[in-house]
Amino acid sequence: MISHYDWSGGREAMLRFGPDTGPVVVAALPLFEEANRTRAFVVTILRALAERGIASALPDLPGTGESIVPTSEMTLMRLHEAYEAAVDTFDSQGRHCYGVSLRSGVLMDTLGLLYGRWYLAPQSGPELKRELTRIKRAELGREAKKLTEYWYYDNDLPEDAADPPVEIAGNLVPADLMTELSAALLYPKKNECLPRRTVRLETDPKPADLKISAAPLWRRAEPDNDSELAVLLADDIAAWVRQCEG
């Protein structure tokens, strides 16, 4: 069902699935175009979780989906605060929340009061920044050689003037967010006091708790879905949540 949550910036929409009691999976989509390509896939996972008796929620975070905040005003702090507020919706009811994040969605859950984190193909801030820069280079073609390390800042503006957002693949990305991404690293798993499970594609050489053979939906030109993979991942998430719950 379509619900909502409130945070300091206003009221945002939130899809909810599954029972009204027990643990809740709070999902976070990747940023920008990858969100459009994977939203249907994540919703399929959440519906499969509901069939397995696990509740879930997919909040629109500021600057994403149908948010009241435009993408051009997105900041990591706003994303963190809103995610925390979405989690608090359930925590205030005494329900344990578990983060399930895809790609750069892992950057959202910093402040959320979670009992565990489940990641699919996690992407750090610097990795996302490099990807956005690569896309911009492809858009510029020959002009790309003019891009410097901080190409998204306008050096011709007065010092006290705010830099305008830069357009990348049709998205207006705030210049300051690009800098924020440089320092947005994943919390080392060895220092994590909460359960964390990482799932990666077989083609990814980085360590993982589970490797799967699948196509990266986030790389496709158009939004797509993979119901078989969604069921496989829903089984994994459901088993992991139940294990965490004891």
C-alpha positions as CSV (number, residue, x, y, z in Angstrom):
1,M,0.0,0.0,0.0
2,I,1.0,3.6,-0.4
3,S,1.8,5.2,2.9
4,H,4.0,8.1,4.1
5,Y,6.6,9.2,6.6
6,D,7.5,12.6,8.0
7,W,11.0,14.1,8.3
8,S,12.3,17.6,9.0
9,G,11.9,18.5,5.3
10,G,8.2,17.5,5.0
11,R,6.2,14.4,4.2
12,E,7.3,11.8,1.7
13,A,5.6,8.8,0.1
14,M,6.5,5.3,1.2
15,L,5.4,1.9,-0.3
16,R,4.6,-0.7,2.3
17,F,4.3,-4.5,1.9
18,G,3.6,-7.4,4.1
19,P,2.3,-7.8,7.7
20,D,1.7,-5.1,10.2
21,T,3.8,-6.8,12.9
22,G,7.3,-8.3,13.1
23,P,10.5,-7.1,11.6
24,V,10.6,-4.6,8.7
25,V,13.0,-4.4,5.7
26,V,13.6,-0.8,4.8
27,A,14.8,-0.7,1.2
28,A,17.0,2.0,-0.4
29,L,17.4,2.3,-4.2
30,P,20.5,3.5,-5.9
31,L,20.8,7.2,-6.9
32,F,19.9,8.8,-10.2
33,E,19.4,6.6,-13.3
34,E,20.1,3.3,-11.6
35,A,17.1,4.0,-9.4
36,N,14.8,4.1,-12.5
37,R,16.3,0.9,-13.8
38,T,16.0,-1.1,-10.7
39,R,12.8,0.2,-8.9
40,A,10.5,-2.5,-10.4
41,F,13.0,-5.2,-9.5
42,V,13.3,-4.0,-5.9
43,V,9.5,-3.9,-5.6
44,T,9.3,-7.4,-6.9
45,I,11.7,-8.5,-4.1
46,L,9.6,-6.7,-1.5
47,R,6.4,-8.4,-2.7
48,A,8.2,-11.7,-2.5
49,L,9.3,-10.9,1.0
50,A,5.6,-10.2,1.9
51,E,4.7,-13.7,0.6
52,R,7.3,-15.0,3.0
53,G,5.9,-13.2,6.0
54,I,8.4,-10.4,6.1
55,A,7.2,-6.8,6.0
56,S,9.0,-4.1,4.0
57,A,9.0,-0.5,3.0
58,L,10.4,1.5,0.1
59,P,10.5,5.2,1.1
60,D,10.9,8.0,-1.4
61,L,14.0,9.8,-0.1
62,P,14.6,13.6,-0.7
63,G,15.5,14.2,-4.3
64,T,14.5,10.7,-5.5
65,G,11.3,9.2,-6.9
66,E,8.2,11.4,-6.3
67,S,9.9,13.3,-3.5
68,I,8.8,16.9,-2.8
69,V,12.6,17.8,-2.9
70,P,14.0,18.3,-6.3
71,T,17.1,16.3,-7.3
72,S,19.0,19.6,-7.6
73,E,18.7,20.1,-3.9
74,M,19.7,16.6,-2.8
75,T,22.4,16.3,-0.1
76,L,23.7,13.2,1.7
77,M,22.6,14.7,5.1
78,R,19.0,15.0,3.8
79,L,19.1,11.5,2.6
80,H,20.4,10.3,5.9
81,E,17.9,12.2,7.9
82,A,15.0,11.1,5.8
83,Y,16.0,7.4,5.9
84,E,16.4,7.7,9.7
85,A,12.8,9.1,9.9
86,A,11.5,6.3,7.7
87,V,13.1,3.7,10.0
88,D,11.7,5.6,13.1
89,T,8.2,5.1,11.7
90,F,8.6,1.4,12.6
91,D,11.0,1.6,15.4
92,S,8.5,3.7,17.3
93,Q,6.1,0.8,17.1
94,G,8.7,-1.5,18.6
95,R,9.5,-3.2,15.3
96,H,13.1,-4.2,14.4
97,C,14.2,-2.7,11.1
98,Y,16.7,-4.2,8.6
99,G,18.3,-2.2,5.8
100,V,18.3,-3.7,2.3
101,S,20.2,-1.5,-0.1
102,L,21.1,-1.8,-3.8
103,R,24.3,-0.2,-5.2
104,S,24.6,3.4,-4.0
105,G,21.6,2.9,-1.8
106,V,24.1,1.7,0.8
107,L,25.0,5.4,1.3
108,M,21.6,6.2,2.8
109,D,21.4,4.1,6.0
110,T,24.1,5.8,8.1
111,L,21.7,7.2,10.7
112,G,19.0,4.6,10.6
113,L,18.4,2.6,13.8
114,L,18.9,-0.8,12.1
115,Y,19.4,-4.3,13.4
116,G,21.3,-5.4,10.4
117,R,22.3,-4.4,6.8
118,W,21.9,-6.4,3.6
119,Y,23.7,-5.1,0.5
120,L,23.5,-6.0,-3.1
121,A,26.5,-4.9,-5.2
122,P,27.3,-2.0,-2.9
123,Q,28.8,1.1,-4.5
124,S,30.8,3.7,-2.5
125,G,30.5,7.4,-2.9
126,P,33.9,7.7,-4.8
127,E,32.8,4.9,-7.1
128,L,29.5,6.7,-7.8
129,K,31.4,9.9,-8.4
130,R,33.7,8.2,-10.9
131,E,30.7,6.7,-12.7
132,L,28.9,10.1,-13.0
133,T,32.1,11.6,-14.3
134,R,32.5,8.8,-16.8
135,I,28.9,9.5,-18.0
136,K,29.6,13.2,-18.3
137,R,32.8,12.5,-20.3
138,A,30.8,10.4,-22.7
139,E,28.2,13.1,-23.1
140,L,30.8,15.8,-23.8
141,G,32.8,13.7,-26.3
142,R,35.9,15.7,-27.4
143,E,35.2,18.4,-24.9
144,A,35.7,15.9,-22.1
145,K,39.4,16.6,-22.0
146,K,38.6,19.9,-20.4
147,L,37.2,18.2,-17.3
148,T,39.4,18.7,-14.2
149,E,39.1,16.9,-10.8
150,Y,36.5,19.4,-9.6
151,W,34.9,20.0,-13.1
152,Y,31.4,20.4,-11.5
153,Y,32.3,23.7,-9.9
154,D,32.1,27.0,-11.9
155,N,35.3,28.9,-11.4
156,D,33.9,31.9,-13.1
157,L,31.4,32.6,-10.4
158,P,32.1,35.0,-7.5
159,E,33.4,33.3,-4.4
160,D,30.2,33.8,-2.4
161,A,27.9,32.5,-5.2
162,A,26.4,29.1,-5.0
163,D,27.4,26.7,-7.8
164,P,24.5,25.6,-10.0
165,P,23.8,21.8,-10.3
166,V,25.4,20.0,-13.2
167,E,23.3,18.0,-15.7
168,I,24.4,14.3,-16.0
169,A,22.2,11.9,-18.0
170,G,19.2,14.2,-17.6
171,N,19.6,14.6,-13.8
172,L,20.5,17.9,-12.2
173,V,23.2,16.8,-9.7
174,P,24.2,19.4,-7.0
175,A,27.9,20.3,-7.3
176,D,28.3,20.0,-3.5
177,L,26.9,16.5,-3.6
178,M,29.6,15.5,-6.0
179,T,32.2,16.6,-3.4
180,E,30.3,14.9,-0.6
181,L,30.5,11.6,-2.6
182,S,34.3,11.8,-2.5
183,A,34.2,11.1,1.3
184,A,31.2,8.8,1.4
185,L,32.9,5.5,2.1
186,L,31.3,2.3,3.3
187,Y,31.8,1.5,6.9
188,P,34.3,-1.3,7.2
189,K,32.6,-4.6,7.8
190,K,35.3,-5.6,10.4
191,N,34.2,-2.6,12.5
192,E,30.5,-3.2,12.0
193,C,28.7,-4.2,15.3
194,L,25.5,-5.1,13.4
195,P,25.0,-8.1,11.2
196,R,25.9,-7.3,7.6
197,R,25.4,-9.5,4.6
198,T,26.9,-8.6,1.2
199,V,25.8,-10.1,-2.1
200,R,27.6,-9.5,-5.3
201,L,27.6,-10.7,-8.9
202,E,30.0,-13.5,-9.8
203,T,31.9,-11.1,-12.0
204,D,32.7,-8.8,-9.1
205,P,36.1,-9.8,-7.6
206,K,35.4,-8.1,-4.3
207,P,34.6,-10.3,-1.2
208,A,31.0,-11.2,-0.5
209,D,29.0,-13.5,1.6
210,L,27.2,-14.7,-1.5
211,K,28.0,-14.5,-5.2
212,I,25.2,-14.8,-7.7
213,S,25.1,-15.4,-11.5
214,A,23.0,-12.6,-12.9
215,A,22.9,-9.7,-15.3
216,P,23.4,-6.2,-13.7
217,L,20.0,-4.7,-14.2
218,W,21.4,-1.3,-13.2
219,R,23.5,-1.3,-16.3
220,R,20.7,-1.7,-18.8
221,A,19.6,1.1,-21.0
222,E,15.9,0.8,-19.9
223,P,14.2,-0.2,-16.6
224,D,13.9,-4.0,-16.4
225,N,13.1,-6.8,-14.0
226,D,14.2,-10.3,-13.2
227,S,11.5,-12.2,-11.3
228,E,13.7,-15.3,-10.8
229,L,16.5,-13.4,-9.3
230,A,14.1,-11.4,-7.2
231,V,12.7,-14.6,-5.7
232,L,16.2,-15.9,-5.0
233,L,17.2,-12.7,-3.2
234,A,14.0,-12.6,-1.3
235,D,14.7,-16.1,0.0
236,D,18.1,-15.0,1.0
237,I,16.9,-11.8,2.8
238,A,14.1,-13.6,4.5
239,A,16.4,-16.3,5.9
240,W,18.9,-13.7,7.0
241,V,16.3,-11.6,8.8
242,R,15.0,-14.7,10.6
243,Q,18.5,-15.7,11.6
244,C,19.2,-12.1,12.9
245,E,15.9,-12.2,14.9
246,G,17.0,-15.5,16.4
